[in-house]
Amino acid sequence: MHVSPGPITTPQQAAQERDTLLDLIARGLYCTTAGTLGDGHGELSAESLEYRRG
């Protein structure tokens, strides 16, 4: 079942969606890089996520 979310109407909602998308992109980039380097597909550490958020 597919549920369409409502439109983003506040800056807070936009910021939350942006952070969610950046997290997904960062995890995908990490997995791609780790796979290429032969390090496996481990989870990002809390330190890595905090560093990315700056």
Secondary structure, DSSP 8 states (H G I E B T S, - for coil): ---------SHHHHHHHHHHHHHHHHHHHHHHHHHHHT-------HHHHHHHH-
